[in-house]
Amino acid sequence: MAKQPTKPSRRQPEPKRNAPRNDAERRAARYFQLRGYRILATNTWVAGFELDLVVRRGERLVFVEVKSKSGADYGHPFEMVTVEKARRIRRAAETWLAARPALADLEVRFEALAVTPEGVERAPFDV
């Protein structure tokens, strides 16, 4: 009995480890790079939650939540950063930092970056 040829896989290739997964995250990473920040991590899962971007410039460490919307009909991307989402980001950030004691003395900030067809908007948020 002859072997049946196998069907080609329809799975998408895995993204490169530690690489932005979508266009909004790529734009966000580029936004920070152009402003002198170094990208320390992208799409990192910690404590069961995802950190979109972790960037550093000098003594400032920023945990960035990237949000995008295709148009104004769907509201502003910042509306998607809820109190619960901020709590999860803080928990992941604390765990991420605990594994990197060399960064413990840096000023830590939490920011949301809205990516829309009109451009990029950045805003801090409380956690």
N, CA, C and O atoms as CSV, one atom per row, in Angstrom:
chain,resi,resn,atom,element,x,y,z
A,1,MET,N,N,0.827,-1.178,0.000
A,1,MET,CA,C,0.000,0.000,0.000
A,1,MET,C,C,0.885,1.261,0.000
A,1,MET,O,O,1.767,1.400,0.847
A,2,ALA,N,N,0.651,2.156,-0.932
A,2,ALA,CA,C,1.465,3.365,-1.075
A,2,ALA,C,C,1.067,4.389,-0.020
A,2,ALA,O,O,-0.096,4.487,0.370
A,3,LYS,N,N,2.048,5.138,0.427
A,3,LYS,CA,C,1.790,6.191,1.411
A,3,LYS,C,C,1.084,7.357,0.736
A,3,LYS,O,O,1.415,7.752,-0.382
A,4,GLN,N,N,0.125,7.881,1.434
A,4,GLN,CA,C,-0.577,9.079,0.963
A,4,GLN,C,C,0.315,10.292,1.217
A,4,GLN,O,O,0.925,10.394,2.281
A,5,PRO,N,N,0.398,11.211,0.255
A,5,PRO,CA,C,1.182,12.422,0.529
A,5,PRO,C,C,0.506,13.229,1.640
A,5,PRO,O,O,-0.720,13.305,1.716
A,6,THR,N,N,1.317,13.815,2.477
A,6,THR,CA,C,0.759,14.616,3.566
A,6,THR,C,C,0.376,15.987,3.038
A,6,THR,O,O,0.993,16.521,2.116
A,7,LYS,N,N,-0.659,16.538,3.651
A,7,LYS,CA,C,-1.105,17.878,3.277
A,7,LYS,C,C,-0.131,18.904,3.851
A,7,LYS,O,O,0.392,18.717,4.949
A,8,PRO,N,N,0.110,19.973,3.121
A,8,PRO,CA,C,0.975,21.016,3.676
A,8,PRO,C,C,0.311,21.646,4.902
A,8,PRO,O,O,-0.911,21.779,4.967
A,9,SER,N,N,1.126,22.019,5.844
A,9,SER,CA,C,0.618,22.624,7.074
A,9,SER,C,C,0.063,24.015,6.774
A,9,SER,O,O,0.636,24.768,5.987
A,10,ARG,N,N,-1.056,24.344,7.411
A,10,ARG,CA,C,-1.645,25.677,7.256
A,10,ARG,C,C,-1.273,26.581,8.417
A,10,ARG,O,O,-1.688,27.739,8.470
A,11,ARG,N,N,-0.501,26.058,9.332
A,11,ARG,CA,C,-0.085,26.866,10.475
A,11,ARG,C,C,0.817,27.993,10.024
A,11,ARG,O,O,1.654,27.834,9.135
A,12,GLN,N,N,0.630,29.114,10.649
A,12,GLN,CA,C,1.503,30.252,10.394
A,12,GLN,C,C,2.819,30.018,11.122
A,12,GLN,O,O,2.821,29.419,12.197
A,13,PRO,N,N,3.922,30.470,10.572
A,13,PRO,CA,C,5.190,30.319,11.289
A,13,PRO,C,C,5.141,31.095,12.598
A,13,PRO,O,O,4.510,32.149,12.687
A,14,GLU,N,N,5.804,30.567,13.592
A,14,GLU,CA,C,5.877,31.240,14.880
A,14,GLU,C,C,6.628,32.557,14.711
A,14,GLU,O,O,7.631,32.609,13.998
A,15,PRO,N,N,6.148,33.631,15.367
A,15,PRO,CA,C,6.905,34.874,15.274
A,15,PRO,C,C,8.242,34.713,15.987
A,15,PRO,O,O,8.391,33.871,16.872
A,16,LYS,N,N,9.204,35.526,15.591
A,16,LYS,CA,C,10.498,35.482,16.258
A,16,LYS,C,C,10.296,35.791,17.732
A,16,LYS,O,O,9.505,36.659,18.102
A,17,ARG,N,N,11.017,35.071,18.552
A,17,ARG,CA,C,10.921,35.292,19.994
A,17,ARG,C,C,11.290,36.737,20.293
A,17,ARG,O,O,12.256,37.277,19.755
A,18,ASN,N,N,10.502,37.343,21.158
A,18,ASN,CA,C,10.745,38.710,21.608
A,18,ASN,C,C,10.611,39.731,20.476
A,18,ASN,O,O,11.280,40.764,20.489
A,19,ALA,N,N,9.753,39.446,19.506
A,19,ALA,CA,C,9.523,40.386,18.411
A,19,ALA,C,C,8.074,40.878,18.478
A,19,ALA,O,O,7.180,40.113,18.842
A,20,PRO,N,N,7.834,42.148,18.131
A,20,PRO,CA,C,6.454,42.639,18.110
A,20,PRO,C,C,5.596,41.785,17.183
A,20,PRO,O,O,6.052,41.370,16.117
A,21,ARG,N,N,4.349,41.521,17.590
A,21,ARG,CA,C,3.503,40.609,16.830
A,21,ARG,C,C,2.648,41.290,15.773
A,21,ARG,O,O,2.274,40.648,14.792
A,22,ASN,N,N,2.335,42.538,15.938
A,22,ASN,CA,C,1.466,43.165,14.953
A,22,ASN,C,C,2.000,44.539,14.575
A,22,ASN,O,O,2.972,45.028,15.151
A,23,ASP,N,N,1.346,45.148,13.600
A,23,ASP,CA,C,1.813,46.421,13.083
A,23,ASP,C,C,1.824,47.496,14.161
A,23,ASP,O,O,2.762,48.292,14.222
A,24,ALA,N,N,0.801,47.538,15.015
A,24,ALA,CA,C,0.744,48.557,16.071
A,24,ALA,C,C,1.931,48.408,17.018
A,24,ALA,O,O,2.529,49.407,17.418
A,25,GLU,N,N,2.275,47.186,17.376
A,25,GLU,CA,C,3.402,46.971,18.282
A,25,GLU,C,C,4.734,47.292,17.605
A,25,GLU,O,O,5.661,47.773,18.257
A,26,ARG,N,N,4.833,47.028,16.309
A,26,ARG,CA,C,6.044,47.418,15.578
A,26,ARG,C,C,6.176,48.946,15.539
A,26,ARG,O,O,7.262,49.489,15.743
A,27,ARG,N,N,5.060,49.626,15.275
A,27,ARG,CA,C,5.086,51.091,15.260
A,27,ARG,C,C,5.439,51.648,16.631
A,27,ARG,O,O,6.177,52.627,16.739
A,28,ALA,N,N,4.914,51.025,17.673
A,28,ALA,CA,C,5.200,51.473,19.040
A,28,ALA,C,C,6.681,51.303,19.360
A,28,ALA,O,O,7.301,52.207,19.921
A,29,ALA,N,N,7.250,50.156,19.009
A,29,ALA,CA,C,8.673,49.915,19.260
A,29,ALA,C,C,9.514,50.949,18.511
A,29,ALA,O,O,10.470,51.496,19.060
A,30,ARG,N,N,9.158,51.207,17.274
A,30,ARG,CA,C,9.900,52.191,16.466
A,30,ARG,C,C,9.765,53.595,17.064
A,30,ARG,O,O,10.729,54.360,17.096
A,31,TYR,N,N,8.567,53.919,17.533
A,31,TYR,CA,C,8.309,55.216,18.170
A,31,TYR,C,C,9.295,55.447,19.319
A,31,TYR,O,O,9.909,56.510,19.416
A,32,PHE,N,N,9.439,54.447,20.183
A,32,PHE,CA,C,10.343,54.589,21.327
A,32,PHE,C,C,11.807,54.588,20.897
A,32,PHE,O,O,12.610,55.341,21.448
A,33,GLN,N,N,12.161,53.766,19.934
A,33,GLN,CA,C,13.551,53.738,19.451
A,33,GLN,C,C,13.969,55.101,18.895
A,33,GLN,O,O,15.083,55.561,19.145
A,34,LEU,N,N,13.085,55.735,18.151
A,34,LEU,CA,C,13.393,57.042,17.571
A,34,LEU,C,C,13.564,58.122,18.636
A,34,LEU,O,O,14.140,59.176,18.366
A,35,ARG,N,N,13.068,57.866,19.834
A,35,ARG,CA,C,13.181,58.813,20.939
A,35,ARG,C,C,14.285,58.423,21.918
A,35,ARG,O,O,14.349,58.940,23.034
A,36,GLY,N,N,15.149,57.512,21.492
A,36,GLY,CA,C,16.316,57.166,22.289
A,36,GLY,C,C,16.119,56.063,23.316
A,36,GLY,O,O,17.003,55.830,24.140
A,37,TYR,N,N,14.991,55.384,23.285
A,37,TYR,CA,C,14.756,54.286,24.216
A,37,TYR,C,C,15.340,52.993,23.660
A,37,TYR,O,O,15.408,52.787,22.448
A,38,ARG,N,N,15.751,52.146,24.561
A,38,ARG,CA,C,16.218,50.810,24.198
A,38,ARG,C,C,15.094,49.830,24.513
A,38,ARG,O,O,14.520,49.877,25.601
A,39,ILE,N,N,14.781,48.958,23.590
A,39,ILE,CA,C,13.732,47.958,23.784
A,39,ILE,C,C,14.332,46.801,24.582
A,39,ILE,O,O,15.263,46.139,24.124
A,40,LEU,N,N,13.793,46.565,25.778
A,40,LEU,CA,C,14.281,45.469,26.618
A,40,LEU,C,C,13.464,44.198,26.434
A,40,LEU,O,O,13.986,43.091,26.564
A,41,ALA,N,N,12.181,44.362,26.132
A,41,ALA,CA,C,11.325,43.182,25.948
A,41,ALA,C,C,10.089,43.564,25.145
A,41,ALA,O,O,9.595,44.688,25.229
A,42,THR,N,N,9.603,42.606,24.368
A,42,THR,CA,C,8.336,42.768,23.660
A,42,THR,C,C,7.541,41.483,23.804
A,42,THR,O,O,8.102,40.387,23.785
A,43,ASN,N,N,6.243,41.624,23.949
A,43,ASN,CA,C,5.336,40.480,24.037
A,43,ASN,C,C,5.824,39.422,25.018
A,43,ASN,O,O,5.886,38.236,24.693
A,44,THR,N,N,6.161,39.860,26.195
A,44,THR,CA,C,6.692,38.968,27.214
A,44,THR,C,C,5.579,38.555,28.161
A,44,THR,O,O,4.857,39.400,28.690
A,45,TRP,N,N,5.445,37.253,28.371
A,45,TRP,CA,C,4.442,36.732,29.296
A,45,TRP,C,C,5.090,36.504,30.647
A,45,TRP,O,O,6.076,35.777,30.770
A,46,VAL,N,N,4.511,37.146,31.669
A,46,VAL,CA,C,5.019,37.047,33.026
A,46,VAL,C,C,3.827,36.959,33.973
A,46,VAL,O,O,2.870,37.724,33.851
A,47,ALA,N,N,3.890,36.038,34.900
A,47,ALA,CA,C,2.833,35.886,35.919
A,47,ALA,C,C,1.457,35.727,35.266
A,47,ALA,O,O,0.449,36.161,35.822
A,48,GLY,N,N,1.421,35.118,34.109
A,48,GLY,CA,C,0.152,34.885,33.425
A,48,GLY,C,C,-0.389,36.073,32.646
A,48,GLY,O,O,-1.501,36.019,32.121
A,49,PHE,N,N,0.391,37.147,32.568
A,49,PHE,CA,C,-0.055,38.346,31.863
A,49,PHE,C,C,1.025,38.783,30.874
A,49,PHE,O,O,2.202,38.458,31.031
A,50,GLU,N,N,0.600,39.523,29.859
A,50,GLU,CA,C,1.530,39.951,28.814
A,50,GLU,C,C,1.968,41.397,29.010
A,50,GLU,O,O,1.161,42.275,29.314
A,51,LEU,N,N,3.260,41.619,28.829
A,51,LEU,CA,C,3.802,42.971,28.759
A,51,LEU,C,C,4.087,43.240,27.287
A,51,LEU,O,O,4.897,42.543,26.675
A,52,ASP,N,N,3.426,44.247,26.712
A,52,ASP,CA,C,3.614,44.529,25.283
A,52,ASP,C,C,5.027,45.015,24.994
A,52,ASP,O,O,5.708,44.472,24.124
A,53,LEU,N,N,5.467,46.033,25.718
A,53,LEU,CA,C,6.812,46.583,25.530
A,53,LEU,C,C,7.399,46.973,26.875
A,53,LEU,O,O,6.698,47.481,27.750
A,54,VAL,N,N,8.678,46.732,27.027
A,54,VAL,CA,C,9.430,47.251,28.165
A,54,VAL,C,C,10.601,48.004,27.553
A,54,VAL,O,O,11.418,47.425,26.836
A,55,VAL,N,N,10.675,49.303,27.841
A,55,VAL,CA,C,11.700,50.146,27.234
A,55,VAL,C,C,12.459,50.910,28.309
A,55,VAL,O,O,11.958,51.130,29.412
A,56,ARG,N,N,13.677,51.309,27.961
A,56,ARG,CA,C,14.499,52.043,28.916
A,56,ARG,C,C,15.258,53.156,28.207
A,56,ARG,O,O,15.769,52.988,27.099
A,57,ARG,N,N,15.313,54.302,28.886
A,57,ARG,CA,C,16.178,55.399,28.456
A,57,ARG,C,C,16.776,56.000,29.723
A,57,ARG,O,O,16.059,56.541,30.565
A,58,GLY,N,N,18.077,55.901,29.846
A,58,GLY,CA,C,18.739,56.407,31.043
A,58,GLY,C,C,18.255,55.679,32.287
A,58,GLY,O,O,18.302,54.452,32.363
A,59,GLU,N,N,17.791,56.450,33.257
A,59,GLU,CA,C,17.321,55.885,34.535
A,59,GLU,C,C,15.814,55.639,34.551
A,59,GLU,O,O,15.241,55.366,35.606
A,60,ARG,N,N,15.168,55.735,33.383
A,60,ARG,CA,C,13.721,55.534,33.299
A,60,ARG,C,C,13.407,54.209,32.619
A,60,ARG,O,O,13.911,53.913,31.535
A,61,LEU,N,N,12.564,53.419,33.277
A,61,LEU,CA,C,12.079,52.148,32.748
A,61,LEU,C,C,10.579,52.287,32.545
A,61,LEU,O,O,9.858,52.656,33.471
A,62,VAL,N,N,10.104,51.994,31.339
A,62,VAL,CA,C,8.690,52.187,31.026
A,62,VAL,C,C,8.071,50.868,30.571
A,62,VAL,O,O,8.577,50.202,29.668
A,63,PHE,N,N,6.972,50.512,31.215
A,63,PHE,CA,C,6.160,49.376,30.794
A,63,PHE,C,C,5.033,49.953,29.947
A,63,PHE,O,O,4.246,50.774,30.420
A,64,VAL,N,N,4.961,49.520,28.695
A,64,VAL,CA,C,4.049,50.135,27.729
A,64,VAL,C,C,2.964,49.144,27.317
A,64,VAL,O,O,3.250,48.012,26.930
A,65,GLU,N,N,1.723,49.591,27.408
A,65,GLU,CA,C,0.581,48.836,26.892
A,65,GLU,C,C,0.209,49.462,25.555
A,65,GLU,O,O,-0.139,50.641,25.491
A,66,VAL,N,N,0.283,48.676,24.494
A,66,VAL,CA,C,0.005,49.183,23.144
A,66,VAL,C,C,-1.441,48.841,22.783
A,66,VAL,O,O,-1.871,47.692,22.881
A,67,LYS,N,N,-2.174,49.869,22.366
A,67,LYS,CA,C,-3.568,49.685,21.956
A,67,LYS,C,C,-3.768,50.340,20.603
A,67,LYS,O,O,-3.206,51.398,20.318
A,68,SER,N,N,-4.583,49.692,19.770
A,68,SER,CA,C,-4.862,50.288,18.462
A,68,SER,C,C,-6.329,50.104,18.111
A,68,SER,O,O,-6.994,49.171,18.560
A,69,LYS,N,N,-6.799,51.019,17.300
A,69,LYS,CA,C,-8.165,50.970,16.769
A,69,LYS,C,C,-8.094,51.410,15.320
A,69,LYS,O,O,-7.263,52.235,14.940
A,70,SER,N,N,-8.983,50.842,14.520
A,70,SER,CA,C,-8.940,51.160,13.094
A,70,SER,C,C,-9.674,52.455,12.749
A,70,SER,O,O,-9.494,52.996,11.658
A,71,GLY,N,N,-10.494,52.952,13.663
A,71,GLY,CA,C,-11.201,54.189,13.371
A,71,GLY,C,C,-11.907,54.728,14.597
A,71,GLY,O,O,-12.016,54.044,15.615
A,72,ALA,N,N,-12.389,55.962,14.496
A,72,ALA,CA,C,-13.034,56.626,15.624
A,72,ALA,C,C,-14.370,55.985,16.001
A,72,ALA,O,O,-14.849,56.172,17.119
A,73,ASP,N,N,-14.970,55.240,15.089
A,73,ASP,CA,C,-16.257,54.611,15.375
A,73,ASP,C,C,-16.180,53.624,16.532
A,73,ASP,O,O,-17.198,53.296,17.141
A,74,TYR,N,N,-14.993,53.158,16.832
A,74,TYR,CA,C,-14.831,52.129,17.852
A,74,TYR,C,C,-14.316,52.684,19.170
A,74,TYR,O,O,-13.958,51.910,20.057
A,75,GLY,N,N,-14.270,53.997,19.323
A,75,GLY,CA,C,-13.770,54.602,20.543
A,75,GLY,C,C,-12.268,54.805,20.489
A,75,GLY,O,O,-11.604,54.415,19.529
A,76,HIS,N,N,-11.752,55.416,21.526
A,76,HIS,CA,C,-10.316,55.693,21.597
A,76,HIS,C,C,-9.594,54.492,22.201
A,76,HIS,O,O,-10.116,53.856,23.117
A,77,PRO,N,N,-8.412,54.178,21.707
A,77,PRO,CA,C,-7.666,53.026,22.241
A,77,PRO,C,C,-7.410,53.099,23.750
A,77,PRO,O,O,-7.369,52.061,24.411
A,78,PHE,N,N,-7.238,54.295,24.305
A,78,PHE,CA,C,-6.989,54.410,25.741
A,78,PHE,C,C,-8.154,53.883,26.575
A,78,PHE,O,O,-7.965,53.482,27.723
A,79,GLU,N,N,-9.355,53.881,26.003
A,79,GLU,CA,C,-10.521,53.368,26.724
A,79,GLU,C,C,-10.388,51.878,27.035
A,79,GLU,O,O,-11.081,51.358,27.911
A,80,MET,N,N,-9.506,51.202,26.323
A,80,MET,CA,C,-9.330,49.762,26.531
A,80,MET,C,C,-8.386,49.449,27.694
A,80,MET,O,O,-8.259,48.290,28.089
A,81,VAL,N,N,-7.721,50.469,28.247
A,81,VAL,CA,C,-6.851,50.250,29.403
A,81,VAL,C,C,-7.699,50.482,30.655
A,81,VAL,O,O,-7.804,51.600,31.160
A,82,THR,N,N,-8.291,49.405,31.132
A,82,THR,CA,C,-9.190,49.460,32.289
A,82,THR,C,C,-8.396,49.355,33.586
A,82,THR,O,O,-7.190,49.109,33.570
A,83,VAL,N,N,-9.081,49.542,34.696
A,83,VAL,CA,C,-8.455,49.389,36.005
A,83,VAL,C,C,-7.921,47.967,36.161
A,83,VAL,O,O,-6.821,47.774,36.680
A,84,GLU,N,N,-8.679,46.983,35.724
A,84,GLU,CA,C,-8.243,45.587,35.811
A,84,GLU,C,C,-7.016,45.339,34.936
A,84,GLU,O,O,-6.089,44.643,35.350
A,85,LYS,N,N,-7.009,45.897,33.744
A,85,LYS,CA,C,-5.861,45.737,32.850
A,85,LYS,C,C,-4.615,46.373,33.476
A,85,LYS,O,O,-3.533,45.787,33.424
A,86,ALA,N,N,-4.755,47.550,34.059
A,86,ALA,CA,C,-3.637,48.224,34.719
A,86,ALA,C,C,-3.119,47.381,35.881
A,86,ALA,O,O,-1.907,47.288,36.078
A,87,ARG,N,N,-4.007,46.771,36.645
A,87,ARG,CA,C,-3.599,45.912,37.758
A,87,ARG,C,C,-2.778,44.726,37.252
A,87,ARG,O,O,-1.770,44.363,37.858
A,88,ARG,N,N,-3.208,44.127,36.149
A,88,ARG,CA,C,-2.481,42.992,35.570
A,88,ARG,C,C,-1.097,43.398,35.070
A,88,ARG,O,O,-0.122,42.668,35.250
A,89,ILE,N,N,-1.024,44.559,34.445
A,89,ILE,CA,C,0.260,45.045,33.944
A,89,ILE,C,C,1.209,45.285,35.111
A,89,ILE,O,O,2.387,44.938,35.033
A,90,ARG,N,N,0.705,45.875,36.191
A,90,ARG,CA,C,1.552,46.127,37.360
A,90,ARG,C,C,2.065,44.815,37.944
A,90,ARG,O,O,3.242,44.702,38.287
A,91,ARG,N,N,1.190,43.833,38.055
A,91,ARG,CA,C,1.599,42.535,38.608
A,91,ARG,C,C,2.690,41.893,37.732
A,91,ARG,O,O,3.681,41.375,38.246
A,92,ALA,N,N,2.495,41.933,36.427
A,92,ALA,CA,C,3.499,41.375,35.513
A,92,ALA,C,C,4.807,42.161,35.607
A,92,ALA,O,O,5.889,41.575,35.595
A,93,ALA,N,N,4.702,43.487,35.700
A,93,ALA,CA,C,5.899,44.333,35.792
A,93,ALA,C,C,6.678,44.036,37.072
A,93,ALA,O,O,7.905,43.954,37.040
A,94,GLU,N,N,5.987,43.877,38.188
A,94,GLU,CA,C,6.660,43.565,39.452
A,94,GLU,C,C,7.403,42.235,39.354
A,94,GLU,O,O,8.532,42.115,39.831
A,95,THR,N,N,6.772,41.240,38.739
A,95,THR,CA,C,7.411,39.936,38.578
A,95,THR,C,C,8.599,40.036,37.632
A,95,THR,O,O,9.652,39.451,37.889
A,96,TRP,N,N,8.435,40.777,36.533
A,96,TRP,CA,C,9.515,40.957,35.564
A,96,TRP,C,C,10.710,41.626,36.233
A,96,TRP,O,O,11.850,41.205,36.039
A,97,LEU,N,N,10.449,42.672,37.024
A,97,LEU,CA,C,11.525,43.388,37.710
A,97,LEU,C,C,12.199,42.528,38.782
A,97,LEU,O,O,13.410,42.628,38.981
A,98,ALA,N,N,11.438,41.697,39.464
A,98,ALA,CA,C,12.005,40.838,40.508
A,98,ALA,C,C,13.057,39.895,39.932
A,98,ALA,O,O,13.995,39.505,40.628
A,99,ALA,N,N,12.901,39.533,38.668
A,99,ALA,CA,C,13.864,38.650,38.011
A,99,ALA,C,C,15.073,39.419,37.488
A,99,ALA,O,O,16.017,38.815,36.977
A,100,ARG,N,N,15.052,40.738,37.611
A,100,ARG,CA,C,16.143,41.591,37.111
A,100,ARG,C,C,16.547,42.607,38.172
A,100,ARG,O,O,16.280,43.798,38.015
A,101,PRO,N,N,17.183,42.158,39.244
A,101,PRO,CA,C,17.523,43.061,40.348
A,101,PRO,C,C,18.413,44.234,39.936
A,101,PRO,O,O,18.411,45.259,40.617
A,102,ALA,N,N,19.157,44.119,38.870
A,102,ALA,CA,C,20.019,45.213,38.418
A,102,ALA,C,C,19.205,46.434,37.996
A,102,ALA,O,O,19.739,47.542,37.945
A,103,LEU,N,N,17.924,46.246,37.693
A,103,LEU,CA,C,17.073,47.351,37.249
A,103,LEU,C,C,16.214,47.925,38.373
A,103,LEU,O,O,15.416,48.833,38.142
A,104,ALA,N,N,16.371,47.401,39.584
A,104,ALA,CA,C,15.486,47.753,40.701
A,104,ALA,C,C,15.522,49.237,41.073
A,104,ALA,O,O,14.530,49.756,41.586
A,105,ASP,N,N,16.627,49.927,40.832
A,105,ASP,CA,C,16.744,51.328,41.246
A,105,ASP,C,C,16.266,52.325,40.200
A,105,ASP,O,O,16.350,53.533,40.421
A,106,LEU,N,N,15.767,51.845,39.070
A,106,LEU,CA,C,15.314,52.753,38.016
A,106,LEU,C,C,13.953,53.346,38.348
A,106,LEU,O,O,13.164,52.756,39.086
A,107,GLU,N,N,13.692,54.523,37.789
A,107,GLU,CA,C,12.357,55.131,37.884
A,107,GLU,C,C,11.424,54.316,36.982
A,107,GLU,O,O,11.703,54.151,35.794
A,108,VAL,N,N,10.334,53.813,37.528
A,108,VAL,CA,C,9.405,52.976,36.765
A,108,VAL,C,C,8.155,53.774,36.426
A,108,VAL,O,O,7.567,54.441,37.277
A,109,ARG,N,N,7.766,53.687,35.161
A,109,ARG,CA,C,6.533,54.342,34.681
A,109,ARG,C,C,5.693,53.327,33.927
A,109,ARG,O,O,6.196,52.330,33.408
A,110,PHE,N,N,4.411,53.609,33.884
A,110,PHE,CA,C,3.470,52.801,33.109
A,110,PHE,C,C,2.794,53.735,32.126
A,110,PHE,O,O,2.255,54.773,32.510
A,111,GLU,N,N,2.824,53.360,30.850
A,111,GLU,CA,C,2.243,54.210,29.817
A,111,GLU,C,C,1.434,53.368,28.837
A,111,GLU,O,O,1.710,52.191,28.603
A,112,ALA,N,N,0.431,54.020,28.281
A,112,ALA,CA,C,-0.328,53.424,27.186
A,112,ALA,C,C,0.069,54.174,25.920
A,112,ALA,O,O,0.291,55.385,25.937
A,113,LEU,N,N,0.153,53.436,24.837
A,113,LEU,CA,C,0.471,54.040,23.554
A,113,LEU,C,C,-0.669,53.696,22.602
A,113,LEU,O,O,-0.899,52.527,22.292
A,114,ALA,N,N,-1.372,54.714,22.149
A,114,ALA,CA,C,-2.492,54.520,21.229
A,114,ALA,C,C,-1.985,54.671,19.799
A,114,ALA,O,O,-1.379,55.681,19.443
A,115,VAL,N,N,-2.243,53.660,18.996
A,115,VAL,CA,C,-1.853,53.690,17.590
A,115,VAL,C,C,-3.142,53.734,16.776
A,115,VAL,O,O,-3.953,52.809,16.820
A,116,THR,N,N,-3.314,54.822,16.034
A,116,THR,CA,C,-4.507,55.012,15.205
A,116,THR,C,C,-4.066,55.383,13.796
A,116,THR,O,O,-2.886,55.650,13.568
A,117,PRO,N,N,-4.999,55.403,12.851
A,117,PRO,CA,C,-4.616,55.841,11.500
A,117,PRO,C,C,-4.050,57.260,11.476
A,117,PRO,O,O,-3.280,57.605,10.579
A,118,GLU,N,N,-4.428,58.089,12.462
A,118,GLU,CA,C,-3.948,59.473,12.520
A,118,GLU,C,C,-2.541,59.584,13.090
A,118,GLU,O,O,-1.867,60.590,12.867
A,119,GLY,N,N,-2.088,58.580,13.815
A,119,GLY,CA,C,-0.749,58.656,14.396
A,119,GLY,C,C,-0.648,57.897,15.701
A,119,GLY,O,O,-1.417,56.978,15.981
A,120,VAL,N,N,0.341,58.319,16.499
A,120,VAL,CA,C,0.644,57.651,17.771
A,120,VAL,C,C,0.474,58.669,18.884
A,120,VAL,O,O,0.928,59.807,18.768
A,121,GLU,N,N,-0.184,58.258,19.971
A,121,GLU,CA,C,-0.399,59.113,21.128
A,121,GLU,C,C,0.031,58.349,22.374
A,121,GLU,O,O,-0.267,57.164,22.523
A,122,ARG,N,N,0.719,59.026,23.248
A,122,ARG,CA,C,1.302,58.393,24.427
A,122,ARG,C,C,0.745,59.056,25.683
A,122,ARG,O,O,0.621,60.280,25.742
A,123,ALA,N,N,0.405,58.238,26.699
A,123,ALA,CA,C,-0.123,58.787,27.949
A,123,ALA,C,C,0.225,57.868,29.116
A,123,ALA,O,O,0.125,56.646,29.003
A,124,PRO,N,N,0.636,58.464,30.240
A,124,PRO,CA,C,0.878,57.634,31.426
A,124,PRO,C,C,-0.457,57.169,31.992
A,124,PRO,O,O,-1.494,57.791,31.758
A,125,PHE,N,N,-0.421,56.069,32.740
A,125,PHE,CA,C,-1.622,55.645,33.447
A,125,PHE,C,C,-1.249,55.163,34.832
A,125,PHE,O,O,-0.144,54.674,35.067
A,126,ASP,N,N,-2.198,55.313,35.746
A,126,ASP,CA,C,-1.979,54.893,37.133
A,126,ASP,C,C,-2.266,53.421,37.297
A,126,ASP,O,O,-3.188,52.871,36.694
A,127,VAL,N,N,-1.449,52.791,38.134
A,127,VAL,CA,C,-1.673,51.372,38.421
A,127,VAL,C,C,-1.801,51.159,39.905
A,127,VAL,O,O,-1.993,50.029,40.352
